[in-house]
């Protein structure tokens, strides 16, 4: 009886191992589905972006001009987020980079007095 228990336990362990390998074999390593792996990520060098804002007579931000965009970033998407002193978003906009500067004008109702800084993000094409 003891030998039968050991044989069944061994058979169960082998079955579990094969099931684990079968599940792992279904993982895709291609680009069209979820996969695991690594890739080199390069930056277009946006570490020195600067921004200035324009304000209307009511004290609201009407546009933000971003300069210092490297030419290597052409074709990528630049996002600008206006943030308050606590880091909360007051508004954001994005556009495809076409030069070394960009103008964003969709910040209706954002008070310039609440604006503490800018957060930038660049997403590759």
C-alpha positions as CSV (number, residue, x, y, z in Angstrom):
1,X,0.0,0.0,0.0
2,X,2.9,2.3,0.8
3,X,4.4,1.7,-2.6
4,X,1.1,2.5,-4.3
5,X,0.9,5.9,-2.4
6,X,4.4,6.8,-3.5
7,X,3.6,5.9,-7.1
8,X,0.4,8.0,-7.1
9,X,2.2,10.9,-5.5
10,X,5.0,10.7,-8.1
11,X,2.5,10.5,-11.0
12,X,0.6,13.5,-9.6
13,X,3.9,15.5,-9.4
14,X,4.8,14.6,-13.0
15,X,1.4,15.6,-14.2
16,X,1.6,19.0,-12.3
17,X,5.0,19.6,-13.8
18,X,3.8,18.9,-17.4
19,X,0.8,21.2,-16.8
20,X,3.1,24.0,-15.7
21,X,5.3,23.6,-18.8
22,X,2.3,23.5,-21.0
23,X,1.0,26.7,-19.5
24,X,4.4,28.4,-19.9
25,X,4.5,27.3,-23.6
26,X,1.4,29.3,-24.3
27,X,3.2,32.6,-23.5
28,X,3.9,34.6,-26.6
29,X,7.1,36.5,-27.1
30,X,5.9,38.4,-30.2
31,X,4.9,42.0,-30.5
32,X,1.2,41.4,-31.2
33,X,0.4,40.1,-27.7
34,X,1.3,40.4,-24.1
35,X,4.8,39.1,-23.5
36,X,7.8,39.2,-21.3
37,X,11.2,40.4,-22.3
38,X,13.4,43.5,-22.4
39,X,14.0,46.3,-24.9
40,X,16.3,49.3,-25.2
41,X,14.5,52.6,-24.6
42,X,16.2,55.7,-25.9
43,X,15.3,59.3,-25.0
44,X,15.2,62.1,-27.5
45,X,16.8,64.3,-24.8
46,X,13.9,66.4,-23.4
47,X,15.7,67.2,-20.0
48,X,15.9,70.9,-20.7
49,X,12.4,71.9,-21.8
50,X,11.2,75.4,-20.7
51,X,7.7,76.7,-20.7
52,X,6.1,80.2,-20.6
53,X,2.4,81.0,-20.3
54,X,0.1,83.7,-21.6
55,X,-2.6,85.0,-19.4
56,X,-5.9,86.8,-20.3
57,X,-7.4,89.8,-18.5
58,X,-9.3,87.5,-16.2
59,X,-6.1,85.9,-14.9
60,X,-6.6,82.6,-16.8
61,X,-3.9,80.7,-18.7
62,X,-4.7,81.0,-22.4
63,X,-1.7,79.2,-23.9
64,X,1.6,77.6,-22.9
65,X,4.7,77.8,-25.1
66,X,7.3,75.1,-24.7
67,X,10.8,75.6,-26.1
68,X,14.0,73.7,-26.1
69,X,12.6,70.6,-27.8
70,X,15.4,68.6,-29.5
71,X,15.1,67.9,-33.2
72,X,15.4,64.2,-32.4
73,X,11.9,64.3,-30.9
74,X,10.2,65.2,-34.2
75,X,7.1,63.0,-34.7
76,X,6.7,62.1,-31.1
77,X,3.9,63.3,-28.8
78,X,4.6,65.9,-26.2
79,X,2.2,66.3,-23.3
80,X,2.1,69.3,-21.0
81,X,0.3,69.2,-17.6
82,X,-0.2,72.3,-15.5
83,X,0.2,71.5,-11.8
84,X,-0.6,73.3,-8.6
85,X,1.6,73.5,-5.5
86,X,0.5,70.1,-4.3
87,X,1.3,68.5,-7.7
88,X,-2.3,68.0,-8.7
89,X,-3.2,68.5,-12.4
90,X,-5.0,71.7,-13.3
91,X,-5.2,70.8,-17.0
92,X,-3.3,69.1,-19.7
93,X,-2.8,69.1,-23.5
94,X,-0.8,67.1,-26.0
95,X,0.4,67.5,-29.6
96,X,2.7,65.9,-32.1
97,X,6.2,67.5,-32.1
98,X,6.9,69.2,-35.4
99,X,9.8,71.6,-34.4
100,X,11.9,72.8,-31.5
101,X,9.0,74.6,-29.9
102,X,5.3,73.9,-29.5
103,X,2.2,76.0,-28.4
104,X,-0.7,74.5,-26.4
105,X,-3.9,76.5,-26.0
106,X,-6.6,74.3,-24.5
107,X,-6.4,75.4,-20.8
108,X,-9.7,77.2,-20.5
109,X,-10.5,78.2,-17.0
110,X,-7.1,77.5,-15.4
111,X,-6.2,80.3,-13.1
112,X,-2.6,81.6,-13.5
113,X,-2.6,82.2,-9.7
114,X,-3.0,78.5,-9.1
115,X,-0.3,77.5,-11.5
116,X,2.9,76.3,-9.8
117,X,4.7,74.4,-12.5
118,X,4.6,72.2,-15.6
119,X,5.0,68.5,-16.1
120,X,6.2,67.2,-19.4
121,X,6.0,63.7,-21.0
122,X,7.2,62.5,-24.4
123,X,5.7,59.4,-26.0
124,X,7.5,57.9,-28.9
125,X,5.9,57.5,-32.3
